[in-house]
Amino acid sequence: MDWNLDPTERMLRDTFRTYFQQQLEPLVPAMERGEELPYPFMRRMHQDLGLDSFIGTGGSSKSGDRSQPDLATDGRLSRYARTTFSVEMARVSPSFALSYGASVGLFGANVARRGTPEQIERFALPVLRCERIGSWCLTEPQAGSDALGGMRTQARYNDGEYIITGQKTFITNAPYADVFLVYARVVGGPLDGSIQPFIVERTMPGVATGPPMKKMGMRGSPTGEVFLDEVRVPAAHLLGGGVRQRDHVKSSLAEERLGLAALSYGIAERCFEIARDYAKQRQQFGQPIANFQMIQQRLARMYVALSNARRFVYADTYTDRPLAESLAEVCAGKLYCAEVGTYVAFEAIHILGGYGYMEEYTVERLARDAKLIELGGGTTEMQILTIAREILR
């Protein structure tokens, strides 16, 4: 779709779109069947696109072409590029985008933002460069929406180290991750009673993970359980030496929700385009079904929802105030975009009819993927409750 982009914005979008269509899309069927993991392509993508400069890991642009836009110094263009990168990835494979975001965003960016210099160098940068795979571990079998209040995983302070015991579930990348950011309730020591994030390595004794779970959607993104049995973690692995910011978990969730909104938008945009093009080509009763007003009504309502979702996803591209500063806005955007993703995907199936129910036309897979975003990163109900609490303060 053409959204009146300027030449630089269009060039960036087309670069990402062409790359993901040509390089990622052929791999999607094997990833969906579990025959190919997403991680080798992550590493190749990072090199192909020269992402060191894009994500700020201290590298330089691969091409060295000074005619290209300077994403490092142009804040607005950098925000546009990052969002468009996620959207274009999600148009092709939301599950790949989910795994990439969990590793680079929820683990890598979290450690880069809050870690000590040593933690950034040792753990964040290798994950940001896709040399290692990260995982973010919050949800537990008995603690989903009540992730903080119901948390049972404990980190017992003992003579300068922490002994972590507990279980995490529905964790993206868990079966194959190299490093985990594990949230646990501290028992003893100066941080007693607080919930803290710990950097846990797969090679530590007592760490185990379950096999990839069988899921309705997002099948190309391995999800599993993490088991921690008396895992001894040095104090140097406590993120930032102890995160004293009161709402540090909620701020991480806000970033996750912004990313998930972009994924939903990518799903919706691709499904709308497939449905629109199909309606213009599919002939019934001697004419394209796009000529029938009931099809037009569906497409028009899909477009309205898509247009509104885009205004949220790209909002901070054209302002100097990050959306993450407003919890109510973040939750409103995540709520709306998640519902739009599911709505547009299922409308696309309806327009394609029997073909929409088949794997061949992509919308079947995207509809299954879309549903997760109404659940992950906080359910629809939790977004509504949070919005109400914030606006009634």
C-alpha positions in Angstrom: 0.0 0.0 0.0 1.2 3.5 -0.7 0.8 5.8 2.3 2.1 9.0 0.7 5.7 8.2 1.8 8.5 10.5 1.0 11.2 9.1 -1.3 13.5 8.2 1.6 10.7 6.4 3.5 9.7 4.6 0.4 13.2 3.5 -0.3 13.6 2.1 3.2 10.3 0.3 3.0 11.0 -1.2 -0.4 14.5 -2.3 0.7 13.1 -4.2 3.7 10.1 -5.6 1.8 12.2 -6.9 -1.1 14.7 -8.5 1.2 12.1 -10.3 3.3 10.0 -11.4 0.3 13.1 -12.8 -1.5 15.1 -14.2 1.4 12.7 -15.0 4.3 9.5 -16.0 2.5 11.0 -19.1 0.9 12.0 -20.4 4.4 8.6 -19.9 6.0 7.1 -23.3 5.2 10.0 -25.2 6.7 10.1 -22.9 9.8 6.3 -23.4 10.3 6.8 -27.2 10.1 9.7 -27.0 12.6 12.2 -28.3 10.0 14.2 -25.1 10.1 14.9 -22.9 13.1 14.7 -19.1 12.7 18.2 -18.4 14.2 20.5 -19.1 11.3 18.5 -16.6 9.1 18.7 -14.0 11.9 22.4 -14.2 11.8 22.4 -14.0 8.0 19.9 -11.1 8.0 22.1 -9.1 10.4 25.0 -9.4 8.1 23.1 -8.9 4.8 21.4 -5.7 6.0 24.4 -4.3 8.0 22.3 -4.0 11.1 25.2 -3.1 13.5 24.7 0.6 12.6 21.0 0.2 12.5 20.6 -1.1 16.0 23.6 0.9 17.4 26.0 -1.9 18.4 29.0 0.1 17.5 29.6 -1.3 14.0 29.4 0.6 10.7 27.2 0.5 7.7 28.0 -2.5 5.5 27.8 -0.5 2.3 29.6 2.6 3.5 27.5 4.5 1.0 27.2 8.1 2.2 24.3 8.6 -0.2 22.2 6.4 2.0 20.1 7.9 4.8 21.9 8.4 8.1 19.8 6.4 10.6 22.3 7.0 13.4 21.8 10.8 13.5 18.3 11.3 12.1 16.0 10.5 15.0 12.7 10.6 13.1 14.0 8.5 10.2 15.6 6.0 12.6 12.2 5.5 14.4 10.5 5.1 11.0 13.1 2.6 9.9 12.9 0.5 13.0 9.1 0.4 12.9 9.0 -0.4 9.2 11.7 -3.1 9.7 9.4 -4.9 12.2 6.2 -4.3 10.0 7.8 -5.7 6.9 9.2 -8.7 8.7 5.8 -9.4 10.2 4.1 -9.2 6.8 6.1 -12.2 5.7 6.5 -14.1 9.0 5.0 -12.9 12.3 6.6 -15.9 14.1 10.1 -15.0 12.9 9.5 -11.4 14.0 8.4 -12.7 17.4 11.5 -14.7 17.9 13.7 -11.9 16.7 12.0 -9.4 18.9 12.2 -11.5 22.0 15.9 -12.1 21.5 17.1 -8.7 20.3 14.5 -6.6 22.0 13.3 -8.2 25.3 16.7 -9.6 26.1 19.3 -7.6 24.2 17.8 -4.1 24.5 16.8 -4.7 28.2 20.4 -5.6 29.1 21.8 -2.8 27.0 19.5 -0.3 28.7 19.9 -1.4 32.3 23.0 -3.6 32.5 26.4 -2.8 33.8 29.2 -2.1 31.2 30.5 -5.6 31.7 27.0 -7.1 31.2 26.4 -5.0 28.1 29.7 -6.2 26.6 29.4 -9.8 27.5 25.7 -10.5 27.1 23.8 -7.6 25.3 26.1 -7.0 22.3 26.4 -10.7 21.2 22.6 -11.0 21.3 22.1 -7.7 19.5 24.4 -8.9 16.8 22.5 -12.2 16.6 25.7 -14.1 17.5 23.8 -15.6 20.5 20.1 -16.0 21.1 18.3 -14.4 24.1 15.1 -15.2 25.9 12.9 -13.2 28.3 11.4 -15.2 31.2 8.5 -13.8 33.1 5.4 -15.9 32.8 4.9 -19.0 35.1 2.4 -21.8 35.1 0.4 -20.2 38.0 1.2 -16.6 37.1 0.1 -15.2 33.7 -1.8 -11.9 34.0 -0.8 -11.8 37.7 2.9 -12.3 36.7 4.3 -10.2 39.6 1.9 -11.0 42.4 1.8 -14.7 41.6 5.5 -15.2 41.0 6.9 -18.3 42.7 10.4 -18.3 41.2 12.8 -17.3 44.0 16.4 -16.1 44.1 17.8 -16.9 47.5 20.7 -14.7 48.5 23.6 -16.7 49.8 27.1 -15.3 50.5 27.4 -13.1 47.4 25.5 -15.2 45.0 21.9 -16.0 44.2 20.4 -19.5 44.1 17.4 -19.5 41.7 14.6 -22.1 41.8 11.4 -22.0 39.8 9.8 -22.6 36.5 8.8 -20.4 33.5 6.4 -21.2 30.7 5.3 -19.9 27.3 8.8 -18.5 26.8 9.7 -17.5 23.3 13.1 -19.0 22.2 13.3 -21.1 25.4 14.2 -24.4 23.7 17.2 -23.0 22.0 18.3 -19.8 23.7 21.8 -19.3 24.9 21.0 -16.8 27.6 17.9 -16.0 29.6 16.7 -12.9 31.5 14.9 -14.5 34.4 12.7 -12.6 36.8 12.6 -13.9 40.3 11.6 -12.8 43.8 14.6 -12.2 46.0 14.8 -13.8 49.4 17.4 -12.3 51.8 20.1 -9.8 51.2 19.7 -6.1 50.5 17.1 -6.6 47.8 14.9 -8.9 49.9 11.3 -9.0 48.7 11.9 -7.3 45.3 11.5 -8.8 41.9 14.8 -8.7 40.0 16.0 -9.8 36.6 19.0 -12.2 36.5 21.1 -13.1 33.5 21.2 -16.9 33.4 23.2 -18.9 30.9 22.1 -22.2 29.5 25.4 -23.8 30.5 24.8 -23.1 34.2 24.2 -26.3 36.3 20.5 -26.7 37.1 19.2 -25.0 33.9 16.9 -27.1 31.7 14.4 -26.4 29.0 11.5 -28.4 27.6 10.8 -29.2 23.9 9.1 -26.7 21.6 5.4 -26.6 22.4 2.7 -27.4 19.8 0.7 -24.3 19.1 -2.2 -22.9 17.1 -0.1 -20.2 15.5 3.3 -18.6 15.5 4.6 -22.1 14.8 7.9 -20.8 13.3 8.8 -19.3 16.7 9.9 -22.0 19.2 8.1 -21.6 22.6 8.8 -23.7 25.7 9.4 -24.0 29.4 12.5 -23.1 31.5 13.3 -25.1 34.6 15.6 -23.7 37.3 16.8 -26.1 39.9 19.1 -24.5 42.5 20.9 -22.5 39.8 23.8 -20.7 41.3 24.1 -17.2 39.7 26.9 -14.8 40.6 25.9 -11.4 41.9 27.5 -10.0 38.8 24.6 -11.5 36.8 22.0 -9.5 38.6 20.9 -7.0 35.9 22.5 -3.6 36.6 23.6 -4.7 40.0 19.9 -4.6 41.1 17.2 -2.6 39.3 15.8 -0.2 41.8 13.3 1.5 39.4 10.0 0.6 40.9 8.2 -0.2 37.6 11.1 -1.7 35.7 9.0 -4.9 34.7 6.1 -2.8 33.6 8.4 -0.6 31.4 9.7 -3.7 29.7 6.2 -4.9 29.1 5.4 -1.4 27.6 8.2 -1.9 25.1 7.0 -5.4 24.3 3.5 -4.1 23.7 4.8 -1.5 21.2 6.6 -4.2 19.3 3.5 -6.5 19.3 1.4 -3.6 17.9 3.7 -3.3 14.9 3.5 -7.1 14.3 -0.4 -6.9 14.4 -0.3 -4.0 11.9 2.0 -5.9 9.6 -0.4 -8.9 9.6 -3.4 -6.7 9.0 -1.7 -4.8 6.1 -0.7 -8.0 4.3 -4.1 -9.6 4.8 -5.9 -6.5 3.5 -3.8 -6.4 0.4 -4.3 -10.1 -0.4 -8.1 -9.7 0.1 -8.3 -6.5 -2.0 -6.3 -8.0 -4.9 -8.3 -11.3 -4.8 -11.6 -9.4 -4.8 -10.5 -7.5 -7.9 -9.5 -10.7 -9.8 -12.1 -13.3 -8.5 -15.0 -13.5 -11.0 -18.5 -14.6 -9.9 -21.8 -14.0 -11.8 -19.8 -12.6 -14.7 -17.9 -9.9 -12.8 -15.2 -9.3 -10.2 -16.6 -9.8 -6.7 -15.1 -6.4 -5.8 -18.1 -4.9 -7.7 -20.5 -6.2 -5.1 -21.3 -3.8 -2.3 -21.1 -6.3 0.5 -17.5 -7.1 -0.5 -16.9 -3.4 -0.8 -18.2 -2.8 2.7 -15.9 -5.4 4.2 -12.9 -4.0 2.4 -13.8 -0.4 3.4 -14.1 -1.3 7.1 -10.9 -3.3 7.0 -9.2 -0.2 5.5 -10.6 2.1 8.2 -9.3 -0.2 10.9 -5.9 -0.6 9.2 -5.6 3.2 8.8 -6.3 3.8 12.4 -3.8 1.2 13.5 -1.1 2.7 11.4 -1.6 6.1 13.1 -0.7 4.4 16.4 2.2 2.3 15.1 3.9 5.2 13.4 2.9 7.9 15.9 6.3 8.5 17.5 7.9 8.7 14.0 6.5 12.2 13.7 6.7 13.4 17.3 9.5 13.9 19.8 7.7 12.2 22.6 8.1 8.4 22.8 4.8 6.6 23.2 6.3 4.4 25.9 6.1 7.4 28.2 2.3 7.0 28.4 1.2 3.6 29.7 -2.4 4.3 28.8 -1.4 5.1 25.2 0.7 2.0 24.9 -2.0 -0.3 26.2 -4.6 1.4 24.0 -2.5 0.9 21.0 -1.7 -2.7 21.8 -5.3 -3.4 22.5 -6.6 -1.8 19.3 -3.9 -3.1 16.9 -4.1 -6.7 18.3 -7.9 -6.7 17.7 -7.4 -5.1 14.2 -4.9 -7.8 13.3 -7.3 -10.6 14.1 -10.3 -8.8 12.6 -8.7 -8.0 9.3 -7.2 -11.4 9.0 -10.5 -13.2 9.5 -12.3 -10.7 7.1 -9.7 -11.6 4.5 -10.5 -15.3 5.0 -14.1 -14.5 4.5 -13.5 -12.6 1.2 -11.4 -15.4 -0.1 -14.0 -17.9 0.9 -12.8 -21.5 0.6 -9.4 -20.4 -0.7 -8.9 -18.3 2.4 -9.2 -21.5 4.5 -6.3 -23.1 2.6 -2.6 -22.6 3.3 -1.9 -21.5 -0.3 -3.2 -18.0 0.3 -1.3 -17.1 3.4 -4.2 -15.5 5.3 -5.0 -18.8 7.0 -1.5 -18.7 8.7 -1.6 -15.0 9.4 -5.0 -15.4 11.1 -3.7 -18.1 13.4 -0.6 -15.9 14.2 -2.7 -12.8 14.8 -4.6 -14.4 17.7 -1.5 -14.7 19.9 -1.1 -10.9 20.0 -4.4 -10.6 21.8 -3.0 -12.8 24.5 0.8 -12.3 24.7 2.2 -9.2 26.3 -0.9 -8.8 28.4 -4.4 -10.0 27.4 -7.1 -7.8 26.1 -8.7 -7.7 29.5 -5.4 -6.5 31.1 -5.0 -3.7 28.6 -8.5 -2.5 29.4 -8.0 -2.6 33.1 -4.7 -0.8 32.9 -6.2 1.9 30.6 -9.1 2.4 33.0 -6.7 2.7 36.0 -4.5 5.2 34.3 -7.2 7.5 33.0 -9.0 7.5 36.3 -6.0 8.5 38.4 
